[in-house]
Amino acid sequence: MEKFSIGKRLKSFGYAAKGIGNVLCCEHNIWIHLIITLLVVAAGFFFDIQRGEWIALVLCIGLVLAAETFNTAIERLVDLVSPNRHPLAGEVKDIAAGAVLICAIAAAVVGLIVFIPYLF
């Protein structure tokens, strides 16, 4: 078993940051999610939502952004192992994209539950 090293842990944060940077630079969908995030956060401040509502929104935002990041990783891995078009490779990519859609729909429902009472 490898001995614990603060330096190696710090290095792992660097790798994670590089991964986030790779998603931010090259994936258009993440920017859509980030714009929606900014709108949701602005609405949260505007309506002065409660702590529990903030918690729900932050969890949903994190879930959607993480799902989009996992989707990107899966797509790139599939491209690596199957550079030529293959029906199964396409199916894997579609399933991963579907997972992001499920998370985004759930987040939208939570957003509606949080914000509708402030609108009426």
C-alpha positions in Angstrom: 0.0 0.0 0.0 1.3 3.4 -1.0 2.1 5.8 1.8 0.0 9.0 2.1 1.5 12.0 0.5 0.2 15.6 0.6 2.1 16.4 -2.5 0.4 13.5 -4.4 -3.0 14.6 -3.1 -2.3 18.2 -4.3 -1.2 16.8 -7.6 -4.5 14.9 -7.9 -6.4 18.2 -7.5 -4.4 19.5 -10.4 -5.4 16.6 -12.5 -9.0 17.1 -11.5 -8.8 20.8 -12.4 -7.3 19.9 -15.8 -10.2 17.6 -16.4 -12.7 20.3 -15.6 -10.8 22.6 -17.9 -11.0 20.0 -20.7 -14.8 19.9 -20.3 -15.2 23.7 -20.1 -13.0 24.3 -23.2 -14.6 21.8 -25.5 -18.1 20.9 -24.5 -20.9 23.2 -25.6 -23.6 21.6 -23.4 -21.7 22.4 -20.2 -22.0 26.1 -21.1 -25.7 25.8 -21.4 -25.9 24.2 -17.9 -23.6 27.0 -16.6 -25.8 29.8 -18.0 -28.9 28.1 -16.5 -27.0 27.9 -13.2 -26.3 31.6 -13.3 -30.0 32.3 -13.9 -31.1 30.0 -11.1 -28.6 31.5 -8.6 -29.7 35.0 -9.6 -33.3 34.0 -9.1 -32.4 32.5 -5.7 -31.0 35.8 -4.6 -33.8 37.8 -6.1 -36.5 35.8 -4.4 -34.4 35.4 -1.2 -35.0 31.7 -1.0 -34.6 29.7 2.2 -31.6 27.6 3.2 -33.2 24.3 2.4 -34.1 25.6 -1.0 -30.5 26.6 -1.6 -29.4 23.2 -0.6 -31.7 21.5 -3.0 -30.6 23.8 -5.9 -26.9 23.4 -5.1 -27.3 19.6 -5.1 -29.2 19.7 -8.4 -26.6 22.0 -10.0 -23.8 19.8 -8.8 -25.6 16.7 -10.1 -26.2 18.1 -13.5 -22.7 19.4 -14.0 -21.2 16.1 -12.7 -23.5 14.1 -15.0 -22.4 16.3 -18.0 -18.7 15.7 -17.0 -19.2 11.9 -16.7 -21.0 12.0 -20.1 -18.0 13.8 -21.7 -15.6 11.2 -20.1 -17.7 8.3 -21.4 -17.9 9.8 -24.9 -14.2 10.3 -25.1 -13.5 6.8 -23.8 -15.9 5.4 -26.4 -14.1 7.4 -29.1 -10.8 6.0 -28.0 -11.8 2.4 -27.9 -14.1 2.6 -31.0 -12.7 5.2 -33.4 -14.9 3.8 -36.2 -18.7 4.1 -36.1 -20.2 1.1 -34.3 -23.8 0.7 -33.3 -22.9 -0.3 -29.7 -20.6 2.6 -29.3 -23.4 5.0 -30.4 -25.8 3.3 -28.0 -23.3 3.8 -25.1 -23.0 7.5 -25.9 -26.8 7.8 -26.2 -27.3 6.2 -22.8 -24.8 8.5 -21.2 -26.5 11.5 -22.8 -29.8 10.2 -21.6 -28.5 10.1 -18.0 -27.6 13.8 -18.3 -31.2 14.5 -19.6 -32.7 12.6 -16.6 -30.6 14.7 -14.2 -31.5 17.9 -16.0 -35.2 17.1 -15.9 -35.1 16.3 -12.2 -33.2 19.5 -11.6 -35.8 21.5 -13.5 -38.6 19.9 -11.5 -36.9 20.8 -8.3 -36.4 24.3 -9.6 -40.1 24.6 -10.4 -41.0 23.3 -6.9 -38.7 25.9 -5.4 -39.6 28.9 -7.5 -43.3 28.6 -8.4 -44.5 29.6 -4.9 -42.5 32.8 -5.2 -44.1 33.6 -8.5 -47.8 33.3 -7.3 
